[in-house]
Amino acid sequence: MIKKFIFLLSIAGPTFAGTCPDSLESIDGGWKTVFECQGDTLIRSKEIHLKSGNITRKQSYNSEGSITSVDSWNVEGVHTYSGKISYLEDNHFVEETFVTRGPSKGKLISRDEKIGSSEDNTLLKSWVISSSSYKQQAIKHFHNGEDKPYRIDVLSSVGEVLKYYIVKYNKKAPLANLVSEFQAFNPNGEMIGNYNESSEFEVVEHLRKLNLDSKETERRINIYNNTKREPVVIIDTGFDIMHPSLTHKLYNSPHDTPNDGIDNDGNGRIDDSWGWQRQDDAGLSLLIDNRNIRETHSLIHTPYPVSHGTHVASLALRGLESYGLVGFAGDVAISDHLEKANEYISEKNVKFVNMSFAIGYPGAPLSAPRDSFHFLEEMIRSNTETLFVVAAGNGRAALDLDIPGNDNYPASYNFKNMIKVGALNTASLNIADYESYAPASFSKFGNSKVQVFAPGQGVVSAQSGGGTIALNGTSMAAPFVLNTLLKAHELNKRLTTEELKLILMKTVYIPESGRLPCESGGFIQPDKIYEVVELIKENNLSVEEAIKSVMKR
């Protein structure tokens, strides 16, 4: 084992300087090495385990004697490693490794570009490759001697650069790998986005700086200044309040004057009109408790800034002007943050809340503290007239939430004022394609724990810094449902949230091939919902009568 470990650390090193050794066979302990040459030049070698007779290593060399490919097997003959080394110029090389067995054999696992020798080198670039699909996702670029990338390229499915980010990190939390500022560029080097989590911000002033004509600017200012808009609470990672799709949709509370430095509504938080952020991780020096709901982008789970909360909020409020965003941002598992969100929802009579997150289940590794589950449950339980739209959750296994042990909260709660949403394998709905839609491969489901499915794969919405990004997840499916319900509520505000949920559940499309694995058995049909809501309003029908009439058509 020691011998093999040393070998893997030195695969890029020169061997015999390209010269064929005097002896074409050598024995070292329990292994025999056989060399193959062309003339005086070494081209290949193989290592054989003497006791089993199995080949345990093969190597190829270039004319300089440097290794260009390596394959390794254990003594039982199982292929365990496959790698290639390409030399760009002196001391500059690319190392690649590949899947060695199974249906994905030969797929690229890793690619790194380095400069130096095998024993002493510097990483220049590192490709991010999906461990499930083996698709290239990004390229990270490194300055000499630094362990965090300064540039991150976003790749297409065929490995082309779609755009790239120049990133700066949160120096107050050096261990957390958090990006606090970035610029986004297209492949031609033209800036297409700019994000800074702590830049100065005032809503009307920022709206006037956007590249809009005067009529559109005034329209958005009027939307923001309308203090009669209804608050919609979104609990998520954070929000780019300077994004053109969100700035004018921030809630302008009639109870709290923005930027006056006074706690007008007496809730203990100053100028919290459009929400609050909480982060509490002393180990990472990440302590935030303020009104800045902008997102600090983590690169721990994603290769580049993905703007989760921004994407969700823009999708939830798309095409709507009578609602205002109230964001509870940051660490959604902090118990006092959930407690404050509960107080806000209750005091302001908030009717709609989006929860595109999961905090695990009590006692599970990496799950939230037990107090967090208490306050999360209390929030949903105590606000009976509020409709909580919840993402079912994503995963590679344990997807059926009905099976004991697969719990995933908040989706595993069973309160009547919840709609738990699974993801379809589509970004949008087209009636001609209805029969082709199915649950996305990553989506959690459950005949009793999930109510409905909605588009959740490749969904395009806002990205921090400007522009858009396509994301996958039940996190995207939930705000799709919320957006539909908000539009329905806008059409007929006399309907209760309970009635809106009933209309949603009774107007789903159930595929001819069979029910989907959820309580309703199908996926959302926005147009049917709007038809029912308008029929109730125009003809004074009951909810049940209107549903029956529309679904007969």
NUDREN-956361 format. One record per residue (C-alpha): residue number from 1; y, x, z. Coordinates in steps of 0.02 Angstrom, whole numbers, plus 50000, padded with zeros to 5 digits. Each point is the difference from the previous one (the first is absolute). Example, Ala and Ser with C-alpha at 12.3 -4.5 7.8 and 13.67 -1.06 7.14 Angstrom:
BEGIN
i/y/x/z
1/49775/50615/50390;
2/50172/50069/49967;
END
This chain:
BEGIN
i/y/x/z
1/50000/50000/50000;
2/50120/50143/50038;
3/49964/50079/49832;
4/50041/49840/49906;
5/50159/49970/50099;
6/50067/50172/49959;
7/49958/49968/49817;
8/50099/49839/49993;
9/50151/50088/50070;
10/49996/50133/49865;
11/49956/49909/49840;
12/50157/50060/49911;
13/49971/50183/50039;
14/49951/50133/49872;
15/49820/50059/49991;
16/49943/50165/49925;
17/50164/50005/49897;
18/49904/49920/49854;
19/49875/50142/49989;
20/49814/49965/49996;
21/49916/50072/50156;
22/49872/50139/49982;
23/49863/49889/50068;
24/49983/49822/49933;
25/49914/49941/50159;
26/50037/50027/50184;
27/49925/49932/50161;
28/50103/49968/50155;
29/49905/49924/50146;
30/49917/49840/49941;
31/50092/49990/49833;
32/49981/50082/49832;
33/50148/50015/49880;
34/49970/50012/49813;
35/50139/50061/49884;
36/50021/49959/49814;
37/50105/50112/49887;
38/50061/50012/49821;
39/50002/50183/49960;
40/50084/50081/50149;
41/50092/49842/50053;
42/49939/49887/50141;
43/50004/49816/49946;
44/49890/49905/50124;
45/49901/50017/50161;
46/49884/49891/50101;
47/49936/50008/50177;
48/49823/49947/50044;
49/49932/49956/50171;
50/49840/50103/50010;
51/49901/49888/50116;
52/50028/49836/49905;
53/50026/50075/49828;
54/50152/49887/49976;
55/50161/50057/49920;
56/50139/49990/50130;
57/50148/50066/49899;
58/50057/50027/49821;
59/50160/50089/49949;
60/50087/50037/49835;
61/50125/50140/49972;
62/50139/50043/49878;
63/50022/50170/49918;
64/50100/50061/50150;
65/49856/49962/50116;
66/50086/49854/50086;
67/49897/49845/50039;
68/50035/49852/49884;
69/49870/49876/50062;
70/49891/49977/50152;
71/49857/49882/50041;
72/49904/49998/50164;
73/49841/49917/50061;
74/49920/49996/50171;
75/49827/50074/50023;
76/49924/49828/49968;
77/50077/50001/49827;
78/50138/49872/50032;
79/50158/50035/49900;
80/50139/50018/50129;
81/50148/50083/49914;
82/50073/50016/49826;
83/50161/50091/49964;
84/50101/50080/49861;
85/50140/50129/50001;
86/50124/50013/49856;
87/50115/50151/49989;
88/50175/49965/49936;
89/50061/50180/50016;
90/49977/50146/50118;
91/49978/49938/50179;
92/50036/49821/49945;
93/49852/49881/49995;
94/49941/49819/50016;
95/49849/49953/50105;
96/49907/49837/49967;
97/49850/49919/50084;
98/49889/49860/49934;
99/49878/49866/50060;
100/49825/50075/49996;
101/49885/49849/49998;
102/49989/49812/49983;
103/50083/49888/49870;
104/50166/50092/50019;
105/49926/50172/49966;
106/50125/50112/49912;
107/50153/49904/50061;
108/50145/50106/50062;
109/50015/50009/50190;
110/50139/50127/50024;
111/50119/50109/49903;
112/50114/50134/50073;
113/50115/50123/49913;
114/50026/50164/50094;
115/50075/50171/49981;
116/49930/50159/50080;
117/49825/50060/50033;
118/49852/49904/50068;
119/50029/50071/50174;
120/50190/49988/50000;
121/50077/49863/49893;
122/50138/49870/50003;
123/49976/49818/49954;
124/50119/49947/49860;
125/49932/49829/49953;
126/49868/49883/50068;
127/49936/49846/49909;
128/49969/49841/50102;
129/49840/49917/49937;
130/49929/49835/50061;
131/49838/50024/50097;
132/49935/49832/49937;
133/50055/49988/49817;
134/50027/50187/49970;
135/50162/49959/49911;
136/50142/50125/50010;
137/50142/49923/50099;
138/50130/50135/50028;
139/50042/50184/49994;
140/50079/50083/50151;
141/50111/50152/49968;
142/50026/50130/50136;
143/50132/50133/50031;
144/49931/50170/50046;
145/49927/49999/50175;
146/50040/49818/50041;
147/49864/49875/50049;
148/50093/49843/49945;
149/50038/49960/49819;
150/50180/49998/49941;
151/49958/49906/49840;
152/49870/49865/49968;
153/49953/49941/49825;
154/49931/49824/49976;
155/49861/49998/49870;
156/49937/49867/49882;
157/49815/49959/49985;
158/49986/50133/49865;
159/50091/50133/50100;
160/50173/49989/49921;
161/50155/50016/50111;
162/50083/49830/50016;
163/50137/50058/50118;
164/50026/50126/50137;
165/50082/50012/50170;
166/50100/50140/50081;
167/49974/49971/50186;
168/50078/50053/50165;
169/49913/49979/50167;
170/50048/49930/50168;
171/50038/50160/50096;
172/50001/49908/50166;
173/49814/49961/49978;
174/49929/50154/49912;
175/49819/49957/50040;
176/50007/49824/49929;
177/50017/50044/49814;
178/50138/49871/49979;
179/50118/49996/49851;
180/50175/49948/50052;
181/50087/50031/49834;
182/49947/50011/49819;
183/50060/49992/49821;
184/49891/49927/49863;
185/50006/50060/49819;
186/49920/49946/49837;
187/49899/50129/49900;
188/50159/50052/49909;
189/50084/50049/50164;
190/50119/49851/50006;
191/50028/49931/50174;
192/49932/49824/50020;
193/50004/49982/50190;
194/50085/50069/50153;
195/49952/49964/50180;
196/50069/50059/50167;
197/49943/49911/50157;
198/50158/50042/50098;
199/50143/49991/49874;
200/50153/49895/50041;
201/49981/49817/49954;
202/50106/49843/49995;
203/49937/49852/49900;
204/50153/49944/49901;
205/50059/50177/49968;
206/49827/50048/49935;
207/49989/49846/49889;
208/50164/50051/49918;
209/49928/50172/49963;
210/49849/49933/49907;
211/50003/50006/49810;
212/50036/49813/49982;
213/50134/49902/49909;
214/50135/49920/50107;
215/49926/49825/49986;
216/49828/50054/50060;
217/50077/50106/50138;
218/50097/49851/50068;
219/49848/49888/49985;
220/49899/50118/50110;
221/50141/50021/50124;
222/50010/49810/50016;
223/49813/49990/50029;
224/50011/50128/50140;
225/50153/49917/50078;
226/49910/49833/50010;
227/49957/49992/50185;
228/49906/49836/49975;
229/49853/50087/49917;
230/49834/49982/50089;
231/49928/50158/50082;
232/49830/50063/49941;
233/49918/50128/50113;
234/49898/50140/49920;
235/49909/50119/50117;
236/49966/50160/49904;
237/50027/50188/49984;
238/50183/49992/49950;
239/50117/49945/49862;
240/50118/50081/49877;
241/50152/49895/50042;
242/50095/50087/49859;
243/49877/49943/49866;
244/50088/49885/49874;
245/49868/49866/50025;
246/50023/49995/50190;
247/50179/50043/50054;
248/50073/49827/49969;
249/49846/49918/50076;
250/50022/50078/50172;
251/50026/49865/50130;
252/50181/49973/50051;
253/49973/49917/50166;
254/50123/49870/50062;
255/49953/50057/50175;
256/50034/50187/49980;
257/50147/50076/49908;
258/49941/50156/49906;
259/50080/50168/50040;
260/50114/49939/50140;
261/49911/50102/50134;
262/49971/49845/50108;
263/49840/49913/50053;
264/50067/49830/49944;
265/49838/49903/50025;
266/49961/50080/50169;
267/49824/50057/49955;
268/50027/50179/50061;
269/50019/50073/49825;
270/50166/50040/49918;
271/50029/49953/49817;
272/49821/49947/49967;
273/50046/49867/49872;
274/49867/50056/49875;
275/49874/50072/50120;
276/49947/50149/50105;
277/49893/50156/49989;
278/49885/50073/50132;
279/49901/50161/49993;
280/49924/50074/50157;
281/49896/50156/49975;
282/50056/50136/50119;
283/49861/50114/49939;
284/50079/50003/49827;
285/50179/49997/50067;
286/50020/49834/49912;
287/50103/49887/50113;
288/50105/49864/49918;
289/50077/49846/50081;
290/50146/49940/49894;
291/50065/49880/49866;
292/49961/50114/49853;
293/49851/49910/49922;
294/49983/50126/49859;
295/49829/50076/49974;
296/49947/50176/50045;
297/49868/50035/49868;
298/49838/50074/50060;
299/49897/50112/49886;
300/49849/49997/50115;
301/49909/49859/49911;
302/50087/50000/49831;
303/50042/50145/49883;
304/50179/49943/49966;
305/50126/49875/50075;
306/49928/49827/49966;
307/50132/49892/50084;
308/49883/49875/50081;
309/50128/49892/50091;
310/50126/50007/49858;
311/49866/49945/49877;
312/49943/49856/50112;
313/50175/49936/50042;
314/50062/50002/49820;
315/49844/49908/49944;
316/50014/49870/50139;
317/50183/49962/49961;
318/49994/50014/49810;
319/50103/49866/49913;
320/50064/49927/50165;
321/50179/49988/50064;
322/49992/49885/50151;
323/49903/50118/50114;
324/50047/50158/50092;
325/49889/50149/50041;
326/49975/50043/50183;
327/49893/50156/50009;
328/49904/50059/50151;
329/49969/50176/49938;
330/49907/50156/50053;
331/49842/50002/50104;
332/49933/49822/49995;
333/49879/50037/50141;
334/50130/50034/50136;
335/49979/49862/50128;
336/50184/49980/50048;
337/50046/49995/49815;
338/49880/49855/49975;
339/50067/49919/50158;
340/50179/50010/49934;
341/49945/49930/49831;
342/49920/49855/50093;
343/50161/49967/50095;
344/50102/50004/49840;
345/49883/49882/49907;
346/50003/49878/50146;
347/50187/50006/50036;
348/50054/49987/49817;
349/49868/49870/49953;
350/49935/50109/49859;
351/49883/49900/49887;
352/49923/50141/49897;
353/49932/50171/50046;
354/49908/50128/49892;
355/49873/50118/50076;
356/49933/50122/49870;
357/49919/50113/50128;
358/49847/50022/50109;
359/49982/50080/50171;
360/49810/50007/50010;
361/49911/49916/50144;
362/50006/50029/50189;
363/49911/50158/50055;
364/49963/50065/49825;
365/50044/50181/49957;
366/50177/50019/49929;
367/50040/49819/50040;
368/50156/49943/50091;
369/50011/49998/50191;
370/49929/49844/50081;
371/50173/49939/50050;
372/50047/49990/49817;
373/49861/49876/49965;
374/50062/49892/50144;
375/50179/49992/49935;
376/49944/49977/49819;
377/49888/49854/50048;
378/50135/49926/50112;
379/50125/50007/49856;
380/49890/49894/49888;
381/49935/49885/50137;
382/50170/49956/50074;
383/50095/49968/49838;
384/49901/49850/49941;
385/50129/49942/49871;
386/50011/50173/49921;
387/49886/50039/49854;
388/49930/50178/50008;
389/49944/50065/49830;
390/49878/50142/50033;
391/49914/50129/49890;
392/49810/49991/50018;
393/49984/50189/49995;
394/49928/50133/49885;
395/49849/50112/50011;
396/49848/50076/49917;
397/49874/49923/50119;
398/49988/49865/50135;
399/50100/49884/49888;
400/49929/49834/50062;
401/50106/49952/50150;
402/49877/49863/50048;
403/49871/50129/50051;
404/50009/50047/50185;
405/50067/50176/50019;
406/50107/49993/49842;
407/50153/49931/50089;
408/50169/50052/49933;
409/50153/49934/50091;
410/50110/49903/49974;
411/49891/49930/49859;
412/49856/49965/50120;
413/50102/49879/50106;
414/49962/49817/49967;
415/50163/49907/50029;
416/50050/49849/49898;
417/50173/50072/49965;
418/49928/50147/49901;
419/49960/50026/49816;
420/49891/50153/49977;
421/50000/50065/49823;
422/49874/50101/49901;
423/50041/50096/49841;
424/49950/49953/49823;
425/49964/50130/49867;
426/50162/49962/49908;
427/50186/50029/50016;
428/50050/49826/49942;
429/49929/49830/49956;
430/49970/49942/49822;
431/49910/49834/49979;
432/49907/50064/49847;
433/49920/50135/50109;
434/49958/49895/50154;
435/49812/50016/49978;
436/50011/50190/49993;
437/50082/50016/50171;
438/49896/50056/50148;
439/50029/50082/50169;
440/50061/50179/49980;
441/49868/50129/50046;
442/50101/50057/50152;
443/50045/49828/50068;
444/49933/49932/50163;
445/49938/49821/49995;
446/49915/49867/50106;
447/49958/49817/49981;
448/50076/49964/50171;
449/50119/50146/50026;
450/50092/50003/49832;
451/50085/49845/49927;
452/50047/50044/49822;
453/50011/50137/49869;
454/50153/50057/49902;
455/50046/50141/49879;
456/49984/50169/50085;
457/49954/50133/49872;
458/50132/50097/49905;
459/50140/49889/50067;
460/50172/50063/49948;
461/50143/49987/50123;
462/50143/50102/50072;
463/49986/50183/50047;
464/50108/50092/50124;
465/50140/50094/49914;
466/50010/49876/49856;
467/49886/49939/49862;
468/49826/49930/50019;
469/49823/50054/50038;
470/49829/49920/49974;
471/49894/49988/50158;
472/49829/49930/50046;
473/49954/49907/50158;
474/49991/49840/50097;
475/50171/50059/50060;
476/50063/49948/49829;
477/49901/49838/49995;
478/50077/49935/50162;
479/50184/50007/49943;
480/49948/49920/49834;
481/49942/49850/50101;
482/50153/50006/50112;
483/50115/50003/49848;
484/49915/49845/49932;
485/50015/49909/50167;
486/50184/50047/50018;
487/50036/49929/49828;
488/49905/49842/50046;
489/50098/49987/50162;
490/50161/50022/49902;
491/49950/49851/49889;
492/49967/49886/50148;
493/50055/50057/50172;
494/49938/49839/50081;
495/49822/50063/49987;
496/49932/50087/50154;
497/49915/50168/49991;
498/49838/49912/50044;
499/50021/49886/49849;
500/50040/50147/49887;
501/49841/50086/50055;
502/49900/49841/49964;
503/50075/49989/49826;
504/49956/50182/49968;
505/49821/49978/50058;
506/49970/49841/49900;
507/50072/50061/49835;
508/49904/50163/49978;
509/49903/50038/49842;
510/49813/50013/50033;
511/49913/50094/49859;
512/49865/49909/49902;
513/49885/50145/50041;
514/50009/49957/50185;
515/50107/49999/50154;
516/50090/50159/50054;
517/49953/50068/50173;
518/50140/49915/50096;
519/50033/49836/50089;
520/50083/49913/49852;
521/49876/50073/49877;
522/50133/50051/49876;
523/50165/50084/49958;
524/50178/49940/50009;
525/50075/49894/49861;
526/50190/50008/50022;
527/50040/49873/49865;
528/49884/49871/50080;
529/50085/50027/50167;
530/50172/49972/49924;
531/49940/49844/49911;
532/49936/49925/50162;
533/50159/50044/50095;
534/50112/49923/49868;
535/49890/49845/49984;
536/50015/49971/50187;
537/50188/50017/49993;
538/50029/49893/49845;
539/49874/49860/50031;
540/49993/49994/50189;
541/49812/50028/49998;
542/49898/50066/50144;
543/49937/50179/49988;
544/49821/49940/49972;
545/50053/49877/49864;
546/50102/50131/49908;
547/49859/50128/50008;
548/49876/49874/49934;
549/50115/49951/49857;
550/50037/50179/49944;
551/49821/50061/50012;
552/49941/49856/49889;
553/50107/50061/49856;
END
